[in-house]
Amino acid sequence: MEMNDMILISVDDHVIEPPDLFKKHLPAKYMAHAPKMVPLRDNPGATEDTWEYEGRRTPNFGLNAVVGRPPEEYGMEPASYSQIRKGTWSLKERLDDMDVSGVLASICFPTFPTFAGSLFLNPKDPEATNAVISAYNDWHIDEWCGGAPGRFIPLAILPCHDINAAVAEAKRVAAKGCRTISFYDSPTAKGLPSIHTDYWDPLWRVLEDNRIVISIHIGSGASAPPVSNDSPIDTWITSFPMYIANATTDWLFSPVFQKFPNLKLSLSEGGIGWIPYLLERADFTYKHHKAWTNANFNGMLPSDLFKRNFITCFIDDAFGLANTRFMNTDMIAWEADYPHSDALWPNAPEGLWPSIKHLPKETIDKITHLNTMREFRFDPFEFAPREACTVGALRARSTHVDTRPVANMGGHNPSNREGRPVTAGEVMKLFA
């Protein structure tokens, strides 16, 4: 097997929503309630945009959409559509950017609603908010995914402020072909009931019955705090993906998968290198402490349940791929993370191949696409022959795509030329 023979399906990418997405999908009677694009609060009249909903504004709509910039201009700075690559929000250009990086298909998480839609929590008008969420899902499923069959796995967000509304929307999007819903890694961090109660059971039942995967993205609920505002931002970037281990353990020891054994959970953008030790520690904890904690896995070990119900993914994880014997290779998937700063675009295959080429071809195929196709019930080969879906084939048809870095695109760049580290406090101000 050669690098160009791989077929890459990403379980974690992101879309920057176009400003007119609600025009086609929100009923007229709710249009006045729709999220709208406004200037950033401290830059009135500037060409810097943000979304506003019920008086709440997302701090920086670009959310680190830095593909196409030189590395020295990475950061959290993009704040208008003129400052980001067009493939971040335009379907035609996104397909070009996928092709040139050898990516066949992807799951695209929301941006301005936040990964799991927390912008819509605590609504002033619940009925209108439910309509807005449905409109968002219709745009994503019908227009973004539907505009390019075989290239995207449909994802939805839910009105989690109301369990009955969430269940109804889950049933609705399931009928439209939704394959995964974005949920909070820790719902209690957003003031919602915990996964240890039976509050969410009606939703889990719908998802299990319809084989819809729960995708929890790092930072969707409990966002990793910096150690201090004076800490180099590098410390936060380094440890942030592994912060999902806290939520992972909570889900693992919850009753969710005891009640709903066929429900699957995907850990988005968390990496895999830390998983073998977490499973080792979970098994030790269970065997050593269950007599007094009353934990009960019904004859299984925590690691057994994890390997059955948890899908894991990585961008660049040589250590994890060298230790796959401690995991379930049927539940490992790959991600591209376009257009965030961890993305290796347009060199995703070159980033992946050195760390995966030691594995058997059958295992490489599982990790790069077959596991995702099975768990998310997605078959791109219904729309294109397999030989047209490889890294080499996609790149052969995208020679027209310009991937040269573009400098001086503008925005809020926290970097400095003084030689001192950029601090966490400087970057976090951009979220204020």
Salt bridges, closest charged atoms under 4 A:
ASP12 OD1 - HIS14 NE2 3.29
ASP12 OD1 - HIS217 NE2 3.23
GLU48 OE1 - HIS412 NE2 3.69
GLU52 OE1 - LYS36 NZ 3.09
GLU52 OE2 - ARG57 NE 2.81
GLU54 OE2 - HIS33 NE2 3.00
GLU54 OE1 - ARG56 NH1 3.63
GLU73 OE1 - ARG69 NH1 3.85
GLU77 OE2 - ARG69 NH1 3.03
GLU93 OE2 - LYS86 NZ 4.00
ASP96 OD1 - HIS400 NE2 3.45
ASP97 OD2 - ARG85 NE 2.78
ASP99 OD1 - ARG151 NH2 2.82
ASP99 OD2 - ARG397 NE 3.16
ASP138 OD1 - ARG172 NH1 2.97
ASP138 OD1 - LYS176 NZ 3.42
ASP142 OD2 - LYS176 NZ 2.84
GLU143 OE2 - LYS24 NZ 3.77
GLU143 OE1 - HIS25 NE2 2.65
GLU169 OE1 - ARG172 NE 2.91
ASP201 OD2 - LYS259 NZ 2.77
ASP250 OD1 - HIS196 NE2 2.68
GLU269 OE1 - HIS14 NE2 3.39
GLU269 OE1 - HIS217 NE2 2.76
ASP330 OD1 - LYS366 NZ 2.72
ASP337 OD1 - HIS14 NE2 3.12
ASP337 OD1 - HIS340 ND1 3.61
GLU350 OE2 - ARG395 NH1 2.77
ASP365 OD2 - LYS361 NZ 2.70
ASP365 OD2 - ARG386 NH2 3.90
GLU375 OE1 - LYS264 NZ 2.95
GLU375 OE2 - ARG374 NE 2.89
ASP402 OD2 - ARG404 NH2 2.81
GLU418 OE1 - ARG420 NE 3.31
GLU426 OE2 - ARG420 NH2 3.01
